[in-house]
Structure formats: C-alpha cells, structure tokens
Amino acid sequence: MSGGSFLWRGAAISFRAGESIASALLRAGERDLGADGAGARLRYFCGIGACQNCLVSVDGSIAESCLTPASDGLKVDPVEAVHG
C-alpha cells in the first residue's frame, strides 16, 4: 500500500493510502491540533465530523481533518496559524 506525505506545521507527515489527515497525524504522535478562535484546544475526537474538534487549515481552507483524505503535498496548519 502506498501513501505519501503532507506538511504539518512545515514538517513532513507520512500517510498510508486511504488515510485521513487526522489519522496520519495521530499515528505520527501529533495530538494537539492548535486552538480554535475562542482559544479552546483542538484534537482528533469523534472521527466522523460531528464534533468539529479537529478543524485544521488545508491549503488555506478550513476542513475537518478526520474527514479529509491525506494527499501528497498538502499544506496543513492549525486554524490559529491562518486566522490567529
């Protein structure tokens, strides 16, 4: 099974084919996804997009990392880095 890598806070994160951004980050030991606009810490929680607790910036657009497939070359950052 092949995969690739995307950038998280400027560091390469490898992923497996079919893996979500959240899953790849969790597997890489990245549990803190930054803070939301109110300062609450974000993390991978429900895994189905219901809680909106895993929001990240993907190539400049806000997305749920648990629902967004990892793709080679993506630039993924905490929401605060874009809107902070």
Gaussian input, Z-matrix of N, CA and C with variables (Angstrom, degrees):
# hf/3-21g

backbone

0 1
 N
 C     1     B1
 C     2     B2     1     A1
 N     3     B3     2     A2     1     D1
 C     4     B4     3     A3     2     D2
 C     5     B5     4     A4     3     D3
 N     6     B6     5     A5     4     D4
 C     7     B7     6     A6     5     D5
 C     8     B8     7     A7     6     D6
 N     9     B9     8     A8     7     D7
 C    10    B10     9     A9     8     D8
 C    11    B11    10    A10     9     D9
 N    12    B12    11    A11    10    D10
 C    13    B13    12    A12    11    D11
 C    14    B14    13    A13    12    D12
 N    15    B15    14    A14    13    D13
 C    16    B16    15    A15    14    D14
 C    17    B17    16    A16    15    D15
 N    18    B18    17    A17    16    D16
 C    19    B19    18    A18    17    D17
 C    20    B20    19    A19    18    D18
 N    21    B21    20    A20    19    D19
 C    22    B22    21    A21    20    D20
 C    23    B23    22    A22    21    D21
 N    24    B24    23    A23    22    D22
 C    25    B25    24    A24    23    D23
 C    26    B26    25    A25    24    D24
 N    27    B27    26    A26    25    D25
 C    28    B28    27    A27    26    D26
 C    29    B29    28    A28    27    D27
 N    30    B30    29    A29    28    D28
 C    31    B31    30    A30    29    D29
 C    32    B32    31    A31    30    D30
 N    33    B33    32    A32    31    D31
 C    34    B34    33    A33    32    D32
 C    35    B35    34    A34    33    D33
 N    36    B36    35    A35    34    D34
 C    37    B37    36    A36    35    D35
 C    38    B38    37    A37    36    D36
 N    39    B39    38    A38    37    D37
 C    40    B40    39    A39    38    D38
 C    41    B41    40    A40    39    D39
 N    42    B42    41    A41    40    D40
 C    43    B43    42    A42    41    D41
 C    44    B44    43    A43    42    D42
 N    45    B45    44    A44    43    D43
 C    46    B46    45    A45    44    D44
 C    47    B47    46    A46    45    D45
 N    48    B48    47    A47    46    D46
 C    49    B49    48    A48    47    D47
 C    50    B50    49    A49    48    D48
 N    51    B51    50    A50    49    D49
 C    52    B52    51    A51    50    D50
 C    53    B53    52    A52    51    D51
 N    54    B54    53    A53    52    D52
 C    55    B55    54    A54    53    D53
 C    56    B56    55    A55    54    D54
 N    57    B57    56    A56    55    D55
 C    58    B58    57    A57    56    D56
 C    59    B59    58    A58    57    D57
 N    60    B60    59    A59    58    D58
 C    61    B61    60    A60    59    D59
 C    62    B62    61    A61    60    D60
 N    63    B63    62    A62    61    D61
 C    64    B64    63    A63    62    D62
 C    65    B65    64    A64    63    D63
 N    66    B66    65    A65    64    D64
 C    67    B67    66    A66    65    D65
 C    68    B68    67    A67    66    D66
 N    69    B69    68    A68    67    D67
 C    70    B70    69    A69    68    D68
 C    71    B71    70    A70    69    D69
 N    72    B72    71    A71    70    D70
 C    73    B73    72    A72    71    D71
 C    74    B74    73    A73    72    D72
 N    75    B75    74    A74    73    D73
 C    76    B76    75    A75    74    D74
 C    77    B77    76    A76    75    D75
 N    78    B78    77    A77    76    D76
 C    79    B79    78    A78    77    D77
 C    80    B80    79    A79    78    D78
 N    81    B81    80    A80    79    D79
 C    82    B82    81    A81    80    D80
 C    83    B83    82    A82    81    D81
 N    84    B84    83    A83    82    D82
 C    85    B85    84    A84    83    D83
 C    86    B86    85    A85    84    D84
 N    87    B87    86    A86    85    D85
 C    88    B88    87    A87    86    D86
 C    89    B89    88    A88    87    D87
 N    90    B90    89    A89    88    D88
 C    91    B91    90    A90    89    D89
 C    92    B92    91    A91    90    D90
 N    93    B93    92    A92    91    D91
 C    94    B94    93    A93    92    D92
 C    95    B95    94    A94    93    D93
 N    96    B96    95    A95    94    D94
 C    97    B97    96    A96    95    D95
 C    98    B98    97    A97    96    D96
 N    99    B99    98    A98    97    D97
 C   100   B100    99    A99    98    D98
 C   101   B101   100   A100    99    D99
 N   102   B102   101   A101   100   D100
 C   103   B103   102   A102   101   D101
 C   104   B104   103   A103   102   D102
 N   105   B105   104   A104   103   D103
 C   106   B106   105   A105   104   D104
 C   107   B107   106   A106   105   D105
 N   108   B108   107   A107   106   D106
 C   109   B109   108   A108   107   D107
 C   110   B110   109   A109   108   D108
 N   111   B111   110   A110   109   D109
 C   112   B112   111   A111   110   D110
 C   113   B113   112   A112   111   D111
 N   114   B114   113   A113   112   D112
 C   115   B115   114   A114   113   D113
 C   116   B116   115   A115   114   D114
 N   117   B117   116   A116   115   D115
 C   118   B118   117   A117   116   D116
 C   119   B119   118   A118   117   D117
 N   120   B120   119   A119   118   D118
 C   121   B121   120   A120   119   D119
 C   122   B122   121   A121   120   D120
 N   123   B123   122   A122   121   D121
 C   124   B124   123   A123   122   D122
 C   125   B125   124   A124   123   D123
 N   126   B126   125   A125   124   D124
 C   127   B127   126   A126   125   D125
 C   128   B128   127   A127   126   D126
 N   129   B129   128   A128   127   D127
 C   130   B130   129   A129   128   D128
 C   131   B131   130   A130   129   D129
 N   132   B132   131   A131   130   D130
 C   133   B133   132   A132   131   D131
 C   134   B134   133   A133   132   D132
 N   135   B135   134   A134   133   D133
 C   136   B136   135   A135   134   D134
 C   137   B137   136   A136   135   D135
 N   138   B138   137   A137   136   D136
 C   139   B139   138   A138   137   D137
 C   140   B140   139   A139   138   D138
 N   141   B141   140   A140   139   D139
 C   142   B142   141   A141   140   D140
 C   143   B143   142   A142   141   D141
 N   144   B144   143   A143   142   D142
 C   145   B145   144   A144   143   D143
 C   146   B146   145   A145   144   D144
 N   147   B147   146   A146   145   D145
 C   148   B148   147   A147   146   D146
 C   149   B149   148   A148   147   D147
 N   150   B150   149   A149   148   D148
 C   151   B151   150   A150   149   D149
 C   152   B152   151   A151   150   D150
 N   153   B153   152   A152   151   D151
 C   154   B154   153   A153   152   D152
 C   155   B155   154   A154   153   D153
 N   156   B156   155   A155   154   D154
 C   157   B157   156   A156   155   D155
 C   158   B158   157   A157   156   D156
 N   159   B159   158   A158   157   D157
 C   160   B160   159   A159   158   D158
 C   161   B161   160   A160   159   D159
 N   162   B162   161   A161   160   D160
 C   163   B163   162   A162   161   D161
 C   164   B164   163   A163   162   D162
 N   165   B165   164   A164   163   D163
 C   166   B166   165   A165   164   D164
 C   167   B167   166   A166   165   D165
 N   168   B168   167   A167   166   D166
 C   169   B169   168   A168   167   D167
 C   170   B170   169   A169   168   D168
 N   171   B171   170   A170   169   D169
 C   172   B172   171   A171   170   D170
 C   173   B173   172   A172   171   D171
 N   174   B174   173   A173   172   D172
 C   175   B175   174   A174   173   D173
 C   176   B176   175   A175   174   D174
 N   177   B177   176   A176   175   D175
 C   178   B178   177   A177   176   D176
 C   179   B179   178   A178   177   D177
 N   180   B180   179   A179   178   D178
 C   181   B181   180   A180   179   D179
 C   182   B182   181   A181   180   D180
 N   183   B183   182   A182   181   D181
 C   184   B184   183   A183   182   D182
 C   185   B185   184   A184   183   D183
 N   186   B186   185   A185   184   D184
 C   187   B187   186   A186   185   D185
 C   188   B188   187   A187   186   D186
 N   189   B189   188   A188   187   D187
 C   190   B190   189   A189   188   D188
 C   191   B191   190   A190   189   D189
 N   192   B192   191   A191   190   D190
 C   193   B193   192   A192   191   D191
 C   194   B194   193   A193   192   D192
 N   195   B195   194   A194   193   D193
 C   196   B196   195   A195   194   D194
 C   197   B197   196   A196   195   D195
 N   198   B198   197   A197   196   D196
 C   199   B199   198   A198   197   D197
 C   200   B200   199   A199   198   D198
 N   201   B201   200   A200   199   D199
 C   202   B202   201   A201   200   D200
 C   203   B203   202   A202   201   D201
 N   204   B204   203   A203   202   D202
 C   205   B205   204   A204   203   D203
 C   206   B206   205   A205   204   D204
 N   207   B207   206   A206   205   D205
 C   208   B208   207   A207   206   D206
 C   209   B209   208   A208   207   D207
 N   210   B210   209   A209   208   D208
 C   211   B211   210   A210   209   D209
 C   212   B212   211   A211   210   D210
 N   213   B213   212   A212   211   D211
 C   214   B214   213   A213   212   D212
 C   215   B215   214   A214   213   D213
 N   216   B216   215   A215   214   D214
 C   217   B217   216   A216   215   D215
 C   218   B218   217   A217   216   D216
 N   219   B219   218   A218   217   D217
 C   220   B220   219   A219   218   D218
 C   221   B221   220   A220   219   D219
 N   222   B222   221   A221   220   D220
 C   223   B223   222   A222   221   D221
 C   224   B224   223   A223   222   D222
 N   225   B225   224   A224   223   D223
 C   226   B226   225   A225   224   D224
 C   227   B227   226   A226   225   D225
 N   228   B228   227   A227   226   D226
 C   229   B229   228   A228   227   D227
 C   230   B230   229   A229   228   D228
 N   231   B231   230   A230   229   D229
 C   232   B232   231   A231   230   D230
 C   233   B233   232   A232   231   D231
 N   234   B234   233   A233   232   D232
 C   235   B235   234   A234   233   D233
 C   236   B236   235   A235   234   D234
 N   237   B237   236   A236   235   D235
 C   238   B238   237   A237   236   D236
 C   239   B239   238   A238   237   D237
 N   240   B240   239   A239   238   D238
 C   241   B241   240   A240   239   D239
 C   242   B242   241   A241   240   D240
 N   243   B243   242   A242   241   D241
 C   244   B244   243   A243   242   D242
 C   245   B245   244   A244   243   D243
 N   246   B246   245   A245   244   D244
 C   247   B247   246   A246   245   D245
 C   248   B248   247   A247   246   D246
 N   249   B249   248   A248   247   D247
 C   250   B250   249   A249   248   D248
 C   251   B251   250   A250   249   D249

   B1=1.4490
   B2=1.5197
   B3=1.2937
   B4=1.4593
   B5=1.5187
   B6=1.2784
   B7=1.4538
   B8=1.5015
   B9=1.2941
   B10=1.4483
   B11=1.5005
   B12=1.3204
   B13=1.4609
   B14=1.5199
   B15=1.3154
   B16=1.4574
   B17=1.5165
   B18=1.3221
   B19=1.4616
   B20=1.5172
   B21=1.3120
   B22=1.4668
   B23=1.5161
   B24=1.3134
   B25=1.4621
   B26=1.5281
   B27=1.3133
   B28=1.4565
   B29=1.5163
   B30=1.3368
   B31=1.4699
   B32=1.5299
   B33=1.3207
   B34=1.4617
   B35=1.5293
   B36=1.3324
   B37=1.4660
   B38=1.5206
   B39=1.3095
   B40=1.4606
   B41=1.5255
   B42=1.3089
   B43=1.4625
   B44=1.5182
   B45=1.3118
   B46=1.4611
   B47=1.5234
   B48=1.3054
   B49=1.4619
   B50=1.5250
   B51=1.3241
   B52=1.4502
   B53=1.5195
   B54=1.3225
   B55=1.4606
   B56=1.5363
   B57=1.3205
   B58=1.4633
   B59=1.5252
   B60=1.3197
   B61=1.4656
   B62=1.5217
   B63=1.3367
   B64=1.4702
   B65=1.5222
   B66=1.3042
   B67=1.4538
   B68=1.5272
   B69=1.3187
   B70=1.4720
   B71=1.5269
   B72=1.3408
   B73=1.4638
   B74=1.5238
   B75=1.3122
   B76=1.4614
   B77=1.5253
   B78=1.3297
   B79=1.4638
   B80=1.5245
   B81=1.3405
   B82=1.4683
   B83=1.5347
   B84=1.3367
   B85=1.4586
   B86=1.5214
   B87=1.3153
   B88=1.4738
   B89=1.5183
   B90=1.3260
   B91=1.4575
   B92=1.5297
   B93=1.3139
   B94=1.4556
   B95=1.5208
   B96=1.3194
   B97=1.4616
   B98=1.5275
   B99=1.3269
   B100=1.4561
   B101=1.5129
   B102=1.3362
   B103=1.4575
   B104=1.5188
   B105=1.3371
   B106=1.4531
   B107=1.5291
   B108=1.3002
   B109=1.4492
   B110=1.5202
   B111=1.3397
   B112=1.4671
   B113=1.5250
   B114=1.3277
   B115=1.4598
   B116=1.5172
   B117=1.3430
   B118=1.4713
   B119=1.5263
   B120=1.3253
   B121=1.4606
   B122=1.5222
   B123=1.3172
   B124=1.4582
   B125=1.5187
   B126=1.3391
   B127=1.4597
   B128=1.5267
   B129=1.3051
   B130=1.4540
   B131=1.5179
   B132=1.3400
   B133=1.4599
   B134=1.5297
   B135=1.3246
   B136=1.4683
   B137=1.5246
   B138=1.3096
   B139=1.4601
   B140=1.5207
   B141=1.3511
   B142=1.4671
   B143=1.5261
   B144=1.3281
   B145=1.4551
   B146=1.5127
   B147=1.3227
   B148=1.4675
   B149=1.5230
   B150=1.3197
   B151=1.4710
   B152=1.5257
   B153=1.3229
   B154=1.4631
   B155=1.5236
   B156=1.3210
   B157=1.4617
   B158=1.5265
   B159=1.3212
   B160=1.4716
   B161=1.5208
   B162=1.3328
   B163=1.4598
   B164=1.5300
   B165=1.3120
   B166=1.4574
   B167=1.5271
   B168=1.3034
   B169=1.4491
   B170=1.5265
   B171=1.3203
   B172=1.4724
   B173=1.5209
   B174=1.3122
   B175=1.4646
   B176=1.5351
   B177=1.3408
   B178=1.4553
   B179=1.5150
   B180=1.3357
   B181=1.4631
   B182=1.5177
   B183=1.3236
   B184=1.4567
   B185=1.5282
   B186=1.3408
   B187=1.4619
   B188=1.5265
   B189=1.3206
   B190=1.4595
   B191=1.5229
   B192=1.3118
   B193=1.4648
   B194=1.5185
   B195=1.3358
   B196=1.4635
   B197=1.5235
   B198=1.3357
   B199=1.4634
   B200=1.5212
   B201=1.3254
   B202=1.4628
   B203=1.5209
   B204=1.3324
   B205=1.4631
   B206=1.5309
   B207=1.3049
   B208=1.4627
   B209=1.5212
   B210=1.3099
   B211=1.4534
   B212=1.5271
   B213=1.3029
   B214=1.4513
   B215=1.5280
   B216=1.3364
   B217=1.4457
   B218=1.5187
   B219=1.3439
   B220=1.4571
   B221=1.5243
   B222=1.3256
   B223=1.4582
   B224=1.5207
   B225=1.3334
   B226=1.4597
   B227=1.5254
   B228=1.3208
   B229=1.4590
   B230=1.5154
   B231=1.3393
   B232=1.4623
   B233=1.5244
   B234=1.3178
   B235=1.4628
   B236=1.5230
   B237=1.3200
   B238=1.4654
   B239=1.5198
   B240=1.3265
   B241=1.4548
   B242=1.5257
   B243=1.3296
   B244=1.4571
   B245=1.5297
   B246=1.3226
   B247=1.4618
   B248=1.5130
   B249=1.3253
   B250=1.4504
   B251=1.4634
   A1=109.75
   A2=116.10
   A3=118.73
   A4=110.09
   A5=115.13
   A6=122.34
   A7=108.18
   A8=115.77
   A9=121.30
   A10=108.73
   A11=115.80
   A12=119.41
   A13=110.02
   A14=114.62
   A15=122.45
   A16=107.22
   A17=116.53
   A18=120.46
   A19=110.51
   A20=116.38
   A21=123.54
   A22=107.15
   A23=116.41
   A24=120.87
   A25=110.47
   A26=116.42
   A27=122.48
   A28=115.68
   A29=117.86
   A30=121.42
   A31=109.97
   A32=116.16
   A33=120.87
   A34=110.80
   A35=115.30
   A36=122.95
   A37=106.79
   A38=117.25
   A39=119.82
   A40=109.77
   A41=114.85
   A42=120.27
   A43=109.85
   A44=114.40
   A45=121.90
   A46=108.70
   A47=117.03
   A48=121.26
   A49=109.91
   A50=116.89
   A51=122.46
   A52=115.22
   A53=117.82
   A54=121.89
   A55=111.02
   A56=116.13
   A57=120.22
   A58=110.06
   A59=115.87
   A60=120.67
   A61=109.69
   A62=117.35
   A63=121.29
   A64=111.36
   A65=117.35
   A66=121.53
   A67=111.23
   A68=116.60
   A69=120.39
   A70=110.74
   A71=116.88
   A72=120.19
   A73=111.24
   A74=116.73
   A75=120.74
   A76=110.76
   A77=116.73
   A78=120.87
   A79=111.60
   A80=116.43
   A81=121.29
   A82=112.03
   A83=116.95
   A84=120.82
   A85=114.15
   A86=116.46
   A87=121.16
   A88=108.76
   A89=117.28
   A90=121.12
   A91=113.14
   A92=118.01
   A93=122.80
   A94=108.92
   A95=116.46
   A96=120.93
   A97=112.50
   A98=116.87
   A99=120.47
   A100=110.76
   A101=116.44
   A102=122.25
   A103=110.46
   A104=115.18
   A105=119.23
   A106=109.58
   A107=118.20
   A108=122.46
   A109=114.28
   A110=116.96
   A111=121.59
   A112=112.03
   A113=116.46
   A114=120.65
   A115=115.15
   A116=117.95
   A117=120.78
   A118=109.44
   A119=116.77
   A120=121.35
   A121=109.74
   A122=115.96
   A123=122.89
   A124=109.66
   A125=115.61
   A126=121.34
   A127=109.02
   A128=115.38
   A129=122.29
   A130=107.07
   A131=117.81
   A132=119.97
   A133=112.14
   A134=117.98
   A135=119.56
   A136=113.61
   A137=117.58
   A138=121.03
   A139=115.43
   A140=117.64
   A141=120.04
   A142=113.21
   A143=117.67
   A144=121.36
   A145=115.76
   A146=117.96
   A147=120.99
   A148=113.05
   A149=117.70
   A150=119.86
   A151=113.87
   A152=118.04
   A153=122.47
   A154=112.60
   A155=117.51
   A156=121.94
   A157=112.48
   A158=118.03
   A159=120.33
   A160=111.66
   A161=116.60
   A162=120.21
   A163=111.37
   A164=115.06
   A165=123.26
   A166=107.97
   A167=115.94
   A168=121.61
   A169=108.10
   A170=115.97
   A171=121.62
   A172=107.12
   A173=115.40
   A174=121.24
   A175=111.47
   A176=115.88
   A177=121.70
   A178=115.98
   A179=118.43
   A180=122.00
   A181=109.86
   A182=117.19
   A183=121.66
   A184=108.89
   A185=115.93
   A186=121.21
   A187=110.27
   A188=115.73
   A189=121.48
   A190=107.26
   A191=117.03
   A192=120.01
   A193=112.52
   A194=118.10
   A195=120.13
   A196=112.16
   A197=117.68
   A198=121.70
   A199=113.26
   A200=116.80
   A201=120.84
   A202=110.42
   A203=116.97
   A204=119.28
   A205=111.00
   A206=116.19
   A207=120.90
   A208=107.89
   A209=115.66
   A210=120.80
   A211=108.45
   A212=115.59
   A213=121.26
   A214=110.75
   A215=115.48
   A216=121.57
   A217=116.62
   A218=118.67
   A219=120.02
   A220=110.55
   A221=116.26
   A222=122.50
   A223=106.07
   A224=116.42
   A225=122.77
   A226=108.65
   A227=116.04
   A228=122.42
   A229=109.78
   A230=117.32
   A231=119.72
   A232=109.56
   A233=116.14
   A234=121.26
   A235=110.44
   A236=117.37
   A237=121.30
   A238=112.55
   A239=117.85
   A240=121.21
   A241=111.48
   A242=115.68
   A243=120.76
   A244=110.95
   A245=115.68
   A246=120.39
   A247=112.98
   A248=117.39
   A249=121.53
   A250=112.53
   D1=126.52
   D2=-179.54
   D3=-96.34
   D4=170.02
   D5=179.08
   D6=-153.02
   D7=-132.41
   D8=179.95
   D9=176.42
   D10=-150.40
   D11=177.08
   D12=-149.88
   D13=152.51
   D14=173.53
   D15=-128.78
   D16=167.30
   D17=179.50
   D18=-97.81
   D19=129.17
   D20=174.13
   D21=-120.19
   D22=114.48
   D23=-176.69
   D24=53.50
   D25=33.60
   D26=178.00
   D27=85.92
   D28=-4.82
   D29=-179.90
   D30=-104.67
   D31=141.33
   D32=-179.67
   D33=-71.88
   D34=130.05
   D35=176.10
   D36=-118.87
   D37=122.84
   D38=179.24
   D39=-82.62
   D40=151.82
   D41=177.31
   D42=-138.77
   D43=159.78
   D44=176.50
   D45=-96.43
   D46=154.59
   D47=178.34
   D48=-54.95
   D49=131.15
   D50=178.04
   D51=84.38
   D52=0.08
   D53=-176.56
   D54=-84.86
   D55=145.44
   D56=175.60
   D57=-79.86
   D58=163.24
   D59=175.86
   D60=-58.75
   D61=-45.86
   D62=-178.36
   D63=-60.30
   D64=-43.67
   D65=-179.38
   D66=-63.79
   D67=-43.30
   D68=178.83
   D69=-64.23
   D70=-41.60
   D71=178.33
   D72=-64.18
   D73=-43.85
   D74=179.04
   D75=-61.95
   D76=-44.58
   D77=178.97
   D78=-62.46
   D79=-29.54
   D80=179.05
   D81=-84.39
   D82=0.55
   D83=178.36
   D84=87.81
   D85=9.07
   D86=178.91
   D87=-90.31
   D88=104.01
   D89=-177.95
   D90=-104.67
   D91=-25.03
   D92=-179.48
   D93=-94.32
   D94=115.60
   D95=-177.80
   D96=-97.86
   D97=13.61
   D98=179.09
   D99=100.92
   D100=-157.09
   D101=-178.07
   D102=-126.54
   D103=151.00
   D104=174.87
   D105=-83.55
   D106=-175.82
   D107=-177.05
   D108=-61.98
   D109=-23.83
   D110=179.51
   D111=-93.48
   D112=-0.38
   D113=178.72
   D114=92.33
   D115=-0.83
   D116=178.08
   D117=-72.59
   D118=139.19
   D119=-179.49
   D120=-71.06
   D121=139.71
   D122=178.73
   D123=-103.87
   D124=146.84
   D125=178.37
   D126=-158.50
   D127=166.06
   D128=175.19
   D129=-72.31
   D130=122.68
   D131=-174.29
   D132=-128.82
   D133=-74.54
   D134=-171.97
   D135=-83.99
   D136=-31.49
   D137=179.02
   D138=79.49
   D139=3.31
   D140=-179.18
   D141=-127.08
   D142=9.30
   D143=177.11
   D144=81.95
   D145=3.05
   D146=-177.05
   D147=-78.21
   D148=-33.81
   D149=-171.41
   D150=-91.61
   D151=-17.40
   D152=-178.90
   D153=58.80
   D154=24.22
   D155=-176.83
   D156=-90.73
   D157=-2.47
   D158=-178.28
   D159=-116.36
   D160=28.81
   D161=-179.01
   D162=-64.40
   D163=136.13
   D164=176.71
   D165=-140.69
   D166=167.69
   D167=172.16
   D168=-94.48
   D169=123.67
   D170=178.81
   D171=-117.39
   D172=108.87
   D173=-177.01
   D174=51.40
   D175=37.75
   D176=175.47
   D177=91.49
   D178=-6.16
   D179=178.51
   D180=-111.38
   D181=142.26
   D182=179.77
   D183=-76.89
   D184=132.47
   D185=-178.37
   D186=-147.42
   D187=155.86
   D188=173.01
   D189=-79.56
   D190=117.88
   D191=-176.08
   D192=-67.22
   D193=-23.54
   D194=179.86
   D195=-74.76
   D196=-21.99
   D197=-179.24
   D198=-103.82
   D199=-9.72
   D200=-175.71
   D201=-94.68
   D202=117.83
   D203=179.15
   D204=-63.27
   D205=137.23
   D206=173.81
   D207=-65.77
   D208=140.51
   D209=-178.12
   D210=-142.48
   D211=142.67
   D212=-177.44
   D213=-58.64
   D214=128.81
   D215=174.37
   D216=88.79
   D217=-1.79
   D218=178.03
   D219=-61.15
   D220=149.25
   D221=172.96
   D222=-109.64
   D223=109.82
   D224=-176.17
   D225=-114.52
   D226=129.62
   D227=-179.12
   D228=-137.36
   D229=160.82
   D230=172.46
   D231=-62.47
   D232=151.12
   D233=178.72
   D234=-57.38
   D235=-38.51
   D236=-177.66
   D237=-62.59
   D238=-28.01
   D239=-179.85
   D240=-68.47
   D241=-26.12
   D242=-178.10
   D243=-96.68
   D244=-39.34
   D245=-174.16
   D246=-116.49
   D247=13.03
   D248=-176.34
   D249=-81.26

